[in-house]
């Protein structure tokens, strides 16, 4: 059944049909969307009061209705603020979520949600969500209908901030499992695709043939000026266009997701596509968490839906400008409380103060990649994957090496996989790179070079430039 005719409807009509379809399946996303927009207008004092109230509700509900949190015996003290009470809760690791899955479920759903394999009787009541499992072991959480509605609302806001509000057509360079597995996309997904108005480009395939197809698809639609993309896939496409000296298509905005937007990656996307790049931060288990506005002075945390902390190795709050572990508390998921969830990423706060856009939500100054991708040096120092990408990007000659991946496979053992672009000068370039790695990782570091035809992908189908397989294997 073809539904592409929906693409040709006016944007306003497709917006109305989108909310209508959501209502038909039991979603109340329109209500969450309206409330989200109200939160955008709150003054700082009003925002603090609303956040305290919502966080208080979450903590009270968890300690009352969840066996796991009830068992901690935590009681809010008189005069204690919600954030002070929160700080006394333990960090919720991915391992704890896997171990305590059923005890985390609220009492009202305990008989329905008995394991990660459970399925809701009613379509939109709740949904079991699995992470990508970047360390090899996926983590499973539950999103109830309220969480799903707010997740959809945050995605609508991200899209609006990044230049393609609901009804505005855009390219979606994203993972496509049906395309990868050569199976048919469901009718619901095709309806959603047509109502949202996006043209899919499969980010799970990054060979030259697919990159050329992506490029030609974008050229065929000059009327579309926005793209939502895995940042690494967008960079691969930009590099392909630049390396092959192709006339670059001009885009107005790019929403860069599912990875760290380094200065080098932002530069090539802006240079090739002449587009304004927006960094969006989120995950499958927490939905959208933060996003840049048009002033690009940090990523606004979505205060109506998440409460974010940045803490050091001892659990103390990090001041602005200091990098720490990111903890996320979901504010709209009472069925499966996730409080101080250690998402596995590193980041730092921006200095407090108003953003020129007028939104008072707190801002993350920068994100520095997944803690799981930190590499270990000879003396045990952890080296940020962002630093390594910058280091390798500066050291590599793009005319000699097209793609690469660095994996740590032991305490001092590394594998550098690469796809050569040309052979003249390559041995000398590899030798310089090998010595540079030893300066970064220690003189005893063993660097094994491996020429490959394609870079191996993770279980989710994405290419990871930096992999700490040794650390993942020890967990």
SEKE-802092 format. One record per residue (C-alpha): residue number from 0; residue in three letters; chain; x, y, z. Coordinates in steps of 0.25 Angstrom, whole numbers. Layout:
SEKE-802092
SITE   i  aa ch     X     Y     Z
SITE NUM ALA  A     X     Y     Z
...
//
This chain:
SEKE-802092
SITE   i  aa ch     X     Y     Z
SITE   0 UNK  A     0     0     0
SITE   1 UNK  A     6    13    -5
SITE   2 UNK  A     5    25     5
SITE   3 UNK  A    15    34    -2
SITE   4 UNK  A     3    43    -7
SITE   5 UNK  A     3    48     8
SITE   6 UNK  A    17    55     5
SITE   7 UNK  A    10    65    -5
SITE   8 UNK  A     0    70     6
SITE   9 UNK  A     2    84    12
SITE  10 UNK  A    11    84    24
SITE  11 UNK  A    -1    88    33
SITE  12 UNK  A   -10    76    28
SITE  13 UNK  A     2    66    31
SITE  14 UNK  A     3    72    45
SITE  15 UNK  A   -11    70    48
SITE  16 UNK  A   -11    56    42
SITE  17 UNK  A     1    53    50
SITE  18 UNK  A    -5    57    64
SITE  19 UNK  A   -18    49    59
SITE  20 UNK  A   -10    37    56
SITE  21 UNK  A    -3    38    70
SITE  22 UNK  A   -17    39    77
SITE  23 UNK  A   -22    27    69
SITE  24 UNK  A   -12    18    75
SITE  25 UNK  A   -14    23    89
SITE  26 UNK  A    -3    34    90
SITE  27 UNK  A    -5    48    96
SITE  28 UNK  A     7    54    90
SITE  29 UNK  A    -1    67    87
SITE  30 UNK  A    -3    70   101
SITE  31 UNK  A    12    67   105
SITE  32 UNK  A    16    76    93
SITE  33 UNK  A     7    88    97
SITE  34 UNK  A    13    87   111
SITE  35 UNK  A    27    86   106
SITE  36 UNK  A    25    99    99
SITE  37 UNK  A    20   106   112
SITE  38 UNK  A    32   101   119
SITE  39 UNK  A    41   109   108
SITE  40 UNK  A    35   122   113
SITE  41 UNK  A    37   120   128
SITE  42 UNK  A    46   130   136
SITE  43 UNK  A    58   124   144
SITE  44 UNK  A    50   124   157
SITE  45 UNK  A    38   118   151
SITE  46 UNK  A    46   108   144
SITE  47 UNK  A    53   104   157
SITE  48 UNK  A    40   102   164
SITE  49 UNK  A    34    94   153
SITE  50 UNK  A    46    85   153
SITE  51 UNK  A    46    83   168
SITE  52 UNK  A    31    79   167
SITE  53 UNK  A    33    69   156
SITE  54 UNK  A    46    63   163
SITE  55 UNK  A    39    62   176
SITE  56 UNK  A    28    54   169
SITE  57 UNK  A    37    45   163
SITE  58 UNK  A    45    42   176
SITE  59 UNK  A    33    40   184
SITE  60 UNK  A    27    31   174
SITE  61 UNK  A    39    22   173
SITE  62 UNK  A    41    21   188
SITE  63 UNK  A    26    17   189
SITE  64 UNK  A    23     9   177
SITE  65 UNK  A    36     2   173
SITE  66 UNK  A    41   -10   181
SITE  67 UNK  A    56    -6   178
SITE  68 UNK  A    55     8   182
SITE  69 UNK  A    46     5   194
SITE  70 UNK  A    57    -5   199
SITE  71 UNK  A    67     6   200
SITE  72 UNK  A    60    12   212
SITE  73 UNK  A    62    26   207
SITE  74 UNK  A    53    37   214
SITE  75 UNK  A    52    51   210
SITE  76 UNK  A    56    60   222
SITE  77 UNK  A    48    72   226
SITE  78 UNK  A    53    85   218
SITE  79 UNK  A    61    76   209
SITE  80 UNK  A    60    81   194
SITE  81 UNK  A    57    70   183
SITE  82 UNK  A    71    72   178
SITE  83 UNK  A    77    70   191
SITE  84 UNK  A    69    57   193
SITE  85 UNK  A    73    52   180
SITE  86 UNK  A    87    54   183
SITE  87 UNK  A    85    43   194
SITE  88 UNK  A    80    33   184
SITE  89 UNK  A    91    23   178
SITE  90 UNK  A    95    23   164
SITE  91 UNK  A    88    14   155
SITE  92 UNK  A    98     7   146
SITE  93 UNK  A    94    -1   134
SITE  94 UNK  A    98   -14   141
SITE  95 UNK  A    89   -11   152
SITE  96 UNK  A    77    -8   142
SITE  97 UNK  A    80   -22   137
SITE  98 UNK  A    81   -29   150
SITE  99 UNK  A    69   -21   157
SITE 100 UNK  A    60   -20   144
SITE 101 UNK  A    47   -27   151
SITE 102 UNK  A    49   -20   165
SITE 103 UNK  A    50    -6   158
SITE 104 UNK  A    36    -8   151
SITE 105 UNK  A    25    -1   159
SITE 106 UNK  A    16    -9   167
SITE 107 UNK  A     4    -7   158
SITE 108 UNK  A    11   -13   146
SITE 109 UNK  A    19   -24   153
SITE 110 UNK  A    10   -35   149
SITE 111 UNK  A    10   -30   134
SITE 112 UNK  A    25   -27   133
SITE 113 UNK  A    32   -39   138
SITE 114 UNK  A    44   -39   129
SITE 115 UNK  A    51   -32   118
SITE 116 UNK  A    43   -41   108
SITE 117 UNK  A    30   -36   113
SITE 118 UNK  A    20   -30   103
SITE 119 UNK  A     8   -20   106
SITE 120 UNK  A    -6   -25   104
SITE 121 UNK  A   -10   -11   100
SITE 122 UNK  A    -2    -5    89
SITE 123 UNK  A     2     8    95
SITE 124 UNK  A     2     4   110
SITE 125 UNK  A    17     2   111
SITE 126 UNK  A    29    -3   103
SITE 127 UNK  A    42   -10   106
SITE 128 UNK  A    53    -3   100
SITE 129 UNK  A    67    -8    98
SITE 130 UNK  A    80     0    96
SITE 131 UNK  A    90    -3    85
SITE 132 UNK  A    99   -10    94
SITE 133 UNK  A   112    -3    91
SITE 134 UNK  A   119   -11   101
SITE 135 UNK  A   114   -24    96
SITE 136 UNK  A   102   -26   106
SITE 137 UNK  A    89   -18   103
SITE 138 UNK  A    82   -11   114
SITE 139 UNK  A    67   -13   115
SITE 140 UNK  A    58    -2   121
SITE 141 UNK  A    43     1   120
SITE 142 UNK  A    36    13   115
SITE 143 UNK  A    21    15   119
SITE 144 UNK  A    11    23   111
SITE 145 UNK  A    15    36   118
SITE 146 UNK  A    30    34   115
SITE 147 UNK  A    27    31   101
SITE 148 UNK  A    18    43    99
SITE 149 UNK  A    29    52   105
SITE 150 UNK  A    40    45    97
SITE 151 UNK  A    32    49    84
SITE 152 UNK  A    30    63    89
SITE 153 UNK  A    45    65    91
SITE 154 UNK  A    48    60    77
SITE 155 UNK  A    38    70    72
SITE 156 UNK  A    45    81    79
SITE 157 UNK  A    59    76    75
SITE 158 UNK  A    54    77    60
SITE 159 UNK  A    48    91    62
SITE 160 UNK  A    61    96    68
SITE 161 UNK  A    69    89    57
SITE 162 UNK  A    62    95    45
SITE 163 UNK  A    51    85    41
SITE 164 UNK  A    39    87    50
SITE 165 UNK  A    27    77    49
SITE 166 UNK  A    23    77    34
SITE 167 UNK  A    36    82    28
SITE 168 UNK  A    42    72    19
SITE 169 UNK  A    56    67    22
SITE 170 UNK  A    67    56    19
SITE 171 UNK  A    68    46    30
SITE 172 UNK  A    82    39    30
SITE 173 UNK  A    79    29    40
SITE 174 UNK  A    80    14    43
SITE 175 UNK  A    70     5    35
SITE 176 UNK  A    69    -9    39
SITE 177 UNK  A    59   -13    29
SITE 178 UNK  A    68    -8    18
SITE 179 UNK  A    80   -15    24
SITE 180 UNK  A    72   -28    26
SITE 181 UNK  A    65   -26    12
SITE 182 UNK  A    51   -27    19
SITE 183 UNK  A    39   -18    17
SITE 184 UNK  A    36    -6    25
SITE 185 UNK  A    23    -7    33
SITE 186 UNK  A    11     1    29
SITE 187 UNK  A    11     9    42
SITE 188 UNK  A    26    13    39
SITE 189 UNK  A    23    17    25
SITE 190 UNK  A    11    26    29
SITE 191 UNK  A    20    32    40
SITE 192 UNK  A    31    35    29
SITE 193 UNK  A    21    41    20
SITE 194 UNK  A    14    50    31
SITE 195 UNK  A    28    55    36
SITE 196 UNK  A    32    57    22
SITE 197 UNK  A    46    51    22
SITE 198 UNK  A    54    44    11
SITE 199 UNK  A    62    32    18
SITE 200 UNK  A    76    30    15
SITE 201 UNK  A    82    17    21
SITE 202 UNK  A    94    21    31
SITE 203 UNK  A    96     6    33
SITE 204 UNK  A   103     5    19
SITE 205 UNK  A   115    14    17
SITE 206 UNK  A   122     8     5
SITE 207 UNK  A   125    16    -7
SITE 208 UNK  A   113    11   -15
SITE 209 UNK  A   103    15    -4
SITE 210 UNK  A   110    29    -1
SITE 211 UNK  A   109    32   -16
SITE 212 UNK  A    94    28   -15
SITE 213 UNK  A    92    37    -3
SITE 214 UNK  A    99    49   -11
SITE 215 UNK  A    90    47   -23
SITE 216 UNK  A    77    46   -15
SITE 217 UNK  A    80    59    -8
SITE 218 UNK  A    83    65   -22
SITE 219 UNK  A    70    61   -27
SITE 220 UNK  A    63    68   -16
SITE 221 UNK  A    68    83   -16
SITE 222 UNK  A    55    87   -10
SITE 223 UNK  A    59    80     3
SITE 224 UNK  A    69    88    11
SITE 225 UNK  A    70    80    25
SITE 226 UNK  A    76    67    29
SITE 227 UNK  A    76    59    42
SITE 228 UNK  A    88    49    43
SITE 229 UNK  A    97    41    51
SITE 230 UNK  A   108    50    52
SITE 231 UNK  A   119    40    47
SITE 232 UNK  A   110    36    35
SITE 233 UNK  A   109    51    31
SITE 234 UNK  A   124    53    33
SITE 235 UNK  A   126    40    24
SITE 236 UNK  A   117    46    13
SITE 237 UNK  A   124    60    14
SITE 238 UNK  A   138    53    13
SITE 239 UNK  A   133    45     1
SITE 240 UNK  A   128    58    -6
SITE 241 UNK  A   141    65    -3
SITE 242 UNK  A   150    54    -7
SITE 243 UNK  A   143    52   -20
SITE 244 UNK  A   143    67   -23
SITE 245 UNK  A   128    66   -25
SITE 246 UNK  A   119    79   -26
SITE 247 UNK  A   114    79   -11
SITE 248 UNK  A    99    80    -9
SITE 249 UNK  A    95    92    -1
SITE 250 UNK  A    87    90    12
SITE 251 UNK  A    82   100    22
SITE 252 UNK  A    83    92    35
SITE 253 UNK  A    88    79    40
SITE 254 UNK  A    84    72    53
SITE 255 UNK  A    96    64    57
SITE 256 UNK  A    92    52    66
SITE 257 UNK  A    97    39    72
SITE 258 UNK  A   112    43    74
SITE 259 UNK  A   121    54    79
SITE 260 UNK  A   121    66    69
SITE 261 UNK  A   136    70    70
SITE 262 UNK  A   141    83    65
SITE 263 UNK  A   147    76    53
SITE 264 UNK  A   134    69    49
SITE 265 UNK  A   126    81    51
SITE 266 UNK  A   136    88    42
SITE 267 UNK  A   135    78    30
SITE 268 UNK  A   120    78    31
SITE 269 UNK  A   119    93    30
SITE 270 UNK  A   130    94    20
SITE 271 UNK  A   124    83    10
SITE 272 UNK  A   109    86    12
SITE 273 UNK  A   110   101    16
SITE 274 UNK  A   100    97    27
SITE 275 UNK  A    97   102    41
SITE 276 UNK  A   101    89    50
SITE 277 UNK  A    92    86    62
SITE 278 UNK  A    98    76    73
SITE 279 UNK  A    86    68    78
SITE 280 UNK  A    89    58    90
SITE 281 UNK  A    80    47    94
SITE 282 UNK  A    79    31    95
SITE 283 UNK  A    70    20    93
SITE 284 UNK  A    67    18   108
SITE 285 UNK  A    66    33   111
SITE 286 UNK  A    61    39    98
SITE 287 UNK  A    65    53    95
SITE 288 UNK  A    73    59   106
SITE 289 UNK  A    79    73   101
SITE 290 UNK  A    80    81    88
SITE 291 UNK  A    87    93    83
SITE 292 UNK  A    78   105    79
SITE 293 UNK  A    82   115    68
SITE 294 UNK  A    92   123    78
SITE 295 UNK  A   101   110    79
SITE 296 UNK  A   105   114    94
SITE 297 UNK  A   103   100    99
SITE 298 UNK  A    92    89    99
SITE 299 UNK  A    79    92   106
SITE 300 UNK  A    75    81   115
SITE 301 UNK  A    61    77   113
SITE 302 UNK  A    56    81   127
SITE 303 UNK  A    42    76   126
SITE 304 UNK  A    46    62   123
SITE 305 UNK  A    60    60   129
SITE 306 UNK  A    68    64   141
SITE 307 UNK  A    83    64   138
SITE 308 UNK  A    95    63   147
SITE 309 UNK  A   110    64   144
SITE 310 UNK  A   118    57   155
SITE 311 UNK  A   133    54   158
SITE 312 UNK  A   139    40   161
SITE 313 UNK  A   135    42   175
SITE 314 UNK  A   120    45   172
SITE 315 UNK  A   122    60   175
SITE 316 UNK  A   115    71   166
SITE 317 UNK  A   125    76   156
SITE 318 UNK  A   125    92   155
SITE 319 UNK  A   123    98   141
SITE 320 UNK  A   135    95   132
SITE 321 UNK  A   140    82   139
SITE 322 UNK  A   137    69   132
SITE 323 UNK  A   130    58   139
SITE 324 UNK  A   120    46   137
SITE 325 UNK  A   106    50   133
SITE 326 UNK  A    95    44   141
SITE 327 UNK  A    80    45   136
SITE 328 UNK  A    67    44   144
SITE 329 UNK  A    55    42   136
SITE 330 UNK  A    43    51   140
SITE 331 UNK  A    32    45   132
SITE 332 UNK  A    33    30   134
SITE 333 UNK  A    26    25   147
SITE 334 UNK  A    25    11   142
SITE 335 UNK  A    40     9   142
SITE 336 UNK  A    47    19   151
SITE 337 UNK  A    61    22   145
SITE 338 UNK  A    68    31   156
SITE 339 UNK  A    82    36   154
SITE 340 UNK  A    84    27   142
SITE 341 UNK  A    99    26   138
SITE 342 UNK  A    97    27   123
SITE 343 UNK  A   112    25   120
SITE 344 UNK  A   115    39   115
SITE 345 UNK  A   124    50   119
SITE 346 UNK  A   121    65   119
SITE 347 UNK  A   122    78   126
SITE 348 UNK  A   113    89   129
SITE 349 UNK  A   113   103   123
SITE 350 UNK  A   114   115   132
SITE 351 UNK  A   100   118   138
SITE 352 UNK  A    93   130   132
SITE 353 UNK  A    82   133   122
SITE 354 UNK  A    84   128   107
SITE 355 UNK  A    81   139    97
SITE 356 UNK  A    70   130    92
SITE 357 UNK  A    62   133   105
SITE 358 UNK  A    60   119   109
SITE 359 UNK  A    65   117   124
SITE 360 UNK  A    68   102   123
SITE 361 UNK  A    82    98   128
SITE 362 UNK  A    92    96   117
SITE 363 UNK  A   103    86   115
SITE 364 UNK  A   115    93   110
SITE 365 UNK  A   121    80   103
SITE 366 UNK  A   120    65   102
SITE 367 UNK  A   133    57   101
SITE 368 UNK  A   128    43    97
SITE 369 UNK  A   125    31   104
SITE 370 UNK  A   133    27   116
SITE 371 UNK  A   133    13   110
SITE 372 UNK  A   141    18    98
SITE 373 UNK  A   152    24   107
SITE 374 UNK  A   166    18   104
SITE 375 UNK  A   176    14   115
SITE 376 UNK  A   190    19   114
SITE 377 UNK  A   203    12   119
SITE 378 UNK  A   202    18   133
SITE 379 UNK  A   187    15   134
SITE 380 UNK  A   182    29   130
SITE 381 UNK  A   169    30   123
SITE 382 UNK  A   170    37   109
SITE 383 UNK  A   157    43   104
SITE 384 UNK  A   152    37    90
SITE 385 UNK  A   149    52    86
SITE 386 UNK  A   164    55    88
SITE 387 UNK  A   168    42    80
SITE 388 UNK  A   159    46    69
SITE 389 UNK  A   165    60    68
SITE 390 UNK  A   179    54    70
SITE 391 UNK  A   178    44    59
SITE 392 UNK  A   170    54    50
SITE 393 UNK  A   182    64    51
SITE 394 UNK  A   192    53    49
SITE 395 UNK  A   186    46    37
SITE 396 UNK  A   187    51    23
SITE 397 UNK  A   173    49    17
SITE 398 UNK  A   179    47     3
SITE 399 UNK  A   186    35     8
SITE 400 UNK  A   176    28    17
SITE 401 UNK  A   161    28    15
SITE 402 UNK  A   155    22    27
SITE 403 UNK  A   161    17    40
SITE 404 UNK  A   158    11    54
SITE 405 UNK  A   166     9    66
SITE 406 UNK  A   163    -2    76
SITE 407 UNK  A   170    -5    89
SITE 408 UNK  A   171   -20    91
SITE 409 UNK  A   180   -21   103
SITE 410 UNK  A   186   -12   114
SITE 411 UNK  A   197    -8   104
SITE 412 UNK  A   192   -14    91
SITE 413 UNK  A   185    -6    80
SITE 414 UNK  A   180    -9    66
SITE 415 UNK  A   179     2    56
SITE 416 UNK  A   170    -2    44
SITE 417 UNK  A   170     6    31
SITE 418 UNK  A   166     7    17
SITE 419 UNK  A   176    13     8
SITE 420 UNK  A   173    24    -2
SITE 421 UNK  A   186    22    -9
SITE 422 UNK  A   199    15    -6
SITE 423 UNK  A   210    26   -10
SITE 424 UNK  A   215    31     4
SITE 425 UNK  A   206    22    12
SITE 426 UNK  A   217    14    19
SITE 427 UNK  A   224    27    23
SITE 428 UNK  A   211    32    28
SITE 429 UNK  A   208    19    36
SITE 430 UNK  A   221    20    42
SITE 431 UNK  A   219    34    47
SITE 432 UNK  A   206    31    52
SITE 433 UNK  A   211    19    60
SITE 434 UNK  A   221    27    67
SITE 435 UNK  A   211    38    70
SITE 436 UNK  A   202    27    76
SITE 437 UNK  A   214    23    85
SITE 438 UNK  A   216    37    90
SITE 439 UNK  A   201    37    94
SITE 440 UNK  A   199    23   100
SITE 441 UNK  A   213    20   105
SITE 442 UNK  A   227    15    99
SITE 443 UNK  A   223     1   102
SITE 444 UNK  A   210     2    94
SITE 445 UNK  A   209    -8    83
SITE 446 UNK  A   202    -3    70
SITE 447 UNK  A   198   -13    60
SITE 448 UNK  A   193    -8    47
SITE 449 UNK  A   183   -15    39
SITE 450 UNK  A   179   -12    25
SITE 451 UNK  A   164   -15    22
SITE 452 UNK  A   154   -14    11
SITE 453 UNK  A   144    -8    21
SITE 454 UNK  A   143    -4    35
SITE 455 UNK  A   136   -14    44
SITE 456 UNK  A   123    -9    50
SITE 457 UNK  A   117   -11    63
SITE 458 UNK  A   105   -20    67
SITE 459 UNK  A    96    -8    64
SITE 460 UNK  A   101    -6    50
SITE 461 UNK  A   109     7    53
SITE 462 UNK  A   124     9    50
SITE 463 UNK  A   131    13    63
SITE 464 UNK  A   144    20    61
SITE 465 UNK  A   149    18    75
SITE 466 UNK  A   147     4    82
SITE 467 UNK  A   152     0    95
SITE 468 UNK  A   150   -15    93
SITE 469 UNK  A   159   -18   105
SITE 470 UNK  A   151   -10   115
SITE 471 UNK  A   138   -16   110
SITE 472 UNK  A   143   -30   112
SITE 473 UNK  A   147   -27   126
SITE 474 UNK  A   133   -22   130
//
